[in-house]
């Protein structure tokens, strides 16, 4: 069974894991209310999608 000859240092281990982070989700602006939203999803601020009202949102 293979066994490493040297201990892997914390710096070398963390350099290898540098690309394992989460990517930020893409965002776009709602054409109705200009709020940021995820593409191809209903806007959480005004409840519209492709110019149509999908859900009723409470205005506070």
Secondary structure, DSSP 8 states (H G I E B T S, - for coil): ----SS---HHHHHHHTTT-S------EE-TTT--EE-TTS--TTT-EETTEE-S-----
